[in-house]
Amino acid sequence: MRVRNLHAQPREASTAPAGTTRPEHNTGLSGRVHSSAKHRSAMAVAIALLLSLAGVVVPFGHPQAAAEAKDIPPTMLILDASGSMMARDAGGQTRLDAAKEASKNFSRSVSKDSELGFMVYGTKVGNSPEEREAGCKDVTTLLPVGKGNAGKIPGEVDKVNASGHTPMGPALKQAAKELPSEGERSIVLVSDGEDTCAPPPVCDVAKDLHKQGIDLTINTVGFLVDPAARKELQCIAEAGGGEYLDAKDSESLAESMKVLATRTAQTAESNAPEIKGGDDAASATEVPEDVELFSTPLREKSGGAKNDEDGAEYFSTPIAEGERLAIGVATMPPPSQGSEIGFGKNFSVKVEVDEPLCYLANDNDFGIIDSNGPFFASWTTQQAGEDCPAGDFRFKVVRKSGPYKGKEIPAEVSIKRLPNEDLSEVPEPFAADKAENRKEPSAAGKPRKVTPGAWFDDATELNPDAKETVSADIVPGEAHVYKIKTDYGQQLRGGIKVTSEPPKDHYAEIKQLDINVLNSARQKAAIAESVHVREGESKAFGNPVRVNYRNMVGDGKEQPSDVESQKAWLDGEQYIVIFLNKSLKAGANHDISKEKNATATYELTTELVGERIPGPSFEKVSNDTEIEESEKAEEPKETEQAAAEEDSSINWFLIGAGVLVVLAVALVALTRRGR
């Protein structure tokens, strides 16, 4: 949970030379963003849970092949079809019928692009002692591992008849052969009894398979098992580096499947050139005038000179007469979860400057109960001139350590230059309609399934010309980044809805989706929002008003007083950052880069409303204040075209998994309102 210092007065800060280069100035800035219906069968949920354990975690920054990221790693589902599955003790139906229903429900809960396979054993011969030899070879692959199988599982399940032995060991060996030989992969075994084909003991088989492929995980679900069978299935899971879950009916079995179908969070690394900050004002690093974006490590102990600073990186950069700077900072910590209540170690980041008279606006970010996910800070200057001197503009990025003791935290710094603005054709600032802004846009038909980007440079593009709804799966510690091209006069309205959550066994942790909207300068363009990861929960978000350059700068002399509306001031790409934050009752803050977690699903709906208006004109200047060229903001399109596009919108909903305990929910709500 975060608190934002929306419009604090400028604080005294040490100076530092900055040196970064930027591409040719353009009017668009780029930014980054910070933040039940019952299952038809519990058995389906169990399978879904199991398959969830097979996933991957991605840090913030440039995503590593995010476009190829899978909802879950390649996974083989093994279903027991031995004779004992015909017992009619699963809520009025046979165990096999319950398992079939669970498998179907599970297949509907995963992405159609997931790499799944489906195997059964015990379907071809009986379970008499005379048939044991044949029964221990009775393993059938109904669907080899591949994409698109989620939709085929229901049809294959209907063909299964139970009759035979329980050859768990042979089934595990065959499943391992059919999975890829490298990378994360998973086996999910659902059984109602003990292996009947030893030797070798099935637990030894699992141990050997796990040793052969360190990235192979074997998870098990015990369906209405006795103590001996439970002990064996637990041993298989432990030996295979996986997890064991119990299921007593179709509903709990489906829940277990979902929990065990886990993955790690997707991560990203910065592609921006690195510029390290100086230790103090005297050694501030110069950022060249043409540098618009750079990465920098935020050290735990560096130039921090105040009680609220553990470290500070010092920079300086030129500012020309008549120029305005918009600076944005976004941190890229490793995926983490947990809280720091009572530890006094919550992370924070802020920007401070050497010249208080250059202050126009700033935004800091700090945790209240946690230090998870990306943090965002910014600073916007007055125009350089009489009060705000031209020349070297010195600033520092300040870090409060939080739980990252002894670690550097990667960050990216954006510097947007706005030279000699001409506001003569820009209309008056807009006033926020807060009641209207709380309305969530309706969904735009069937959602488009996406695998979102993990950072700004790989953000998933949303349709600026029509309302759109997208759907995505997410795990704790993971950030999703979207972008939508926005013109002056348009307003982003969005809504996010959780469509699936983790199993009830996991409800004890506080989980929420944090939503941030950032402008093209990577500054917050809206109040941060959050929604609890509880099926059916939803939240509206978006710009407080239509985007207008004068919402921030006013007439160039007097700034509008509405702090919230000031955020909607830059055109260009707007970024939506969604982060699944798992905090209270998840222990102390800790790195979960290698932990597998069950997925949650959300739908995101976005649209742009409002007629386009003129933006400012800019005259590019050098640092000796000579005008080199003139740049004119793009003129608005014809009225009829603007009116036609006014309806265009982009909608997308985030669906997440997990529910929050009542006390934690109240704390989260109160703290967020306190931002």
Summary of the structure (lengths in Angstrom):
residues: 675
radius of gyration: 27.7
end to end distance: 9.1
largest distance: 98.7
contacts: 2882
relative contact order: 0.17
helix: 20%
strand: 33%
